[in-house]
Amino acid sequence: MLTSLSRLSNLLVTVAVGPGILTHEYAHYAACKLSNVAVYTRPALHPFDDSALLEHESVDSFGADLSIAVAPFLANSLLAFVAFALASGLDSGSRLLFLWLGFCFGFTALPSATDTETLLQTAASLPATVRPVGYLVAYPVRTATLSVWATGILTFVWTMTLAGGAVTI
């Protein structure tokens, strides 16, 4: 019974924000390629499973780790902003499509706890002179992803910020 509910939940999430999930994972993929990090699988949606995860080799470099972790934030935020901007100038039918896309991208922009789990370790491997800067960046990013509640609130606030005037409540 629990497995069936989990599968149904995963299907509903995939239908609701599938484009955002894919762009989130492809942003990781692009960051891996740009950082010369080997990728083992390409992202794909699995509607009844909770995985669309990108598998890549472990990363020892803080710069590569950070770029892979935050790439979806940059890519999906940009896509959400563009979708919301386009929505604000369209008629009702097209507007709804671009609003949905904006929400898909916005709600999937923040990194997950899995995306940021190695940031503190790679920051610790930085040379002593720049390690404090690494921690200054890594701690807030990691902390923001540790709590599902905090991430949910941040996601909502960030998406509504990106939506700007395109969405009126």
N, C-alpha and C positions, 0 to 999 in steps of 0.2 A: 504493500500500500504506500509506504513512504517513498519507495523507489518510483512508483508511478506519479506521485505528486511532484517529486523532484524533476522527473522528466517533463511533466506538463509545465512546471515553472520555467525550466530551461527553454522550452519551446516558446512560451509567451515572451520571455525576455529577448530571445533571438528575433522573434517577429517584431517586437516593439523597437529595438535598437540595433538590429543586425548590421546595417551599414556602418554604424559607429564602432561596433565590435571589430569588424573587419579592418577599418581604417586604423584603429588603435593598434592592432597586431601588425599591420603592414608598416606602420610607423616604426615599431620595434625592428621589423625586418630591414627597413631602409637604414636605420641607425646601425644595425649589426653590419650590414654591407659596407657602409661608410667607415666603420671602425675596424674593418678587416676581422670581424668575429664570425667564425663559421656557424652557419645555420643548418640545423638537421631536418627541419620540417618547414613547410610553408603554411601560413595561416589559412584556415578554412573554418567555416561555420559548421558546427555539429549541433543541429537544432534540439536534440534530445539529451545532449551531454553538456556539462558546464565548461567544456574546454574549447577554446579556439587558440590555445596558447602556442606561442612560438618557442620551439626548442632550439637553443643555441649553446655553443661551448661556454664553459665558465669564463668569466671575465676577471682579470687581475688589475686592470687599469681603471683608476677612478674616473678618468675622462670618458672612457668608453662605457663604463657602467652607468654613469650619470646620463650620458647622451641616450643610451638605450632606454633607461628608465623614464626620462622626460620627453622623449620624442613624440609619444601620443598626445601629451599635453599641448605641445606646440602645433602639431598637425591637426588634431581634432578641434582645437580652439579656433584655428584659422578657418577650417572648413565650416564650423558652426557660425562664426562671424559672417562669412560670405553668404551662407544659406539664409541667415536671419536678415542680412542686408537685402538680398534678392527678394525675400518674402515681403518686406515692407513696401515694395513698389509694385506688387502684382495683384491681380484680381483674386477672388476668393478661392477658386479651384486650385490654381497654381500656388497660391499663397500657402494653402494647407500642406501641400507637398514639401515646400521649402521650409516651412515651420517644423514639420516632422523631421526632416533631415537635420535641421539646426539642433533640435532636441536630441536626435540620435548621436550627433557628433559631440554636443556639449556634455551630455550625460556620460559619455565614455572617454572624456578627455583626461581626467585625472589618472595618474598611475595607480596600480593596485599595490597591496602589501607585498605580493609576490614580485612585482616589478622593482621594488625598492629594497628588498631584503638584504642585499649584499653591499649597499652603499656605505654603511659604516665600516665594514671590513676593508673595502677598497680605499676609503678615505684614510684609514689607519696605515695603509701601505705607502702613502705619499711621503716624500721627503719631509723631514722635520720642519723645514722653513715654511712649507706651504700647507702642512697638515691642518693647522687651525682653520685655514680658509676652506679646506675640504670638509671639515666638520661643520663649519658655519653654514655650508650649503646642504650637506647630507642630513643633518639632524632635523631641520624643519620639513624637508621632503619626506623623510622616513616617518616622522611623527604624524604628519598629515594623513598617512596611509594606514596607520596601525589600527584605528578604530573605524568600524563600519559606519557607526553613527556620525562621527566627525567627517568622514569621507562623503557620506550622503549629504550632509548639510553643505559642505564645501562644494560638492557637485551641483546642488541646486542653486546656490548663490552664484557660482561661476557661470552656469548656463543662463541664468536670468540676466546676469551682467552682460554676457555676450549678446543676448537677445535684444537688449537695449529697448528701443521703441517699437520693435517688430511685434512684441507681445504685450497686450494690455490685459490686465487682470481686473 
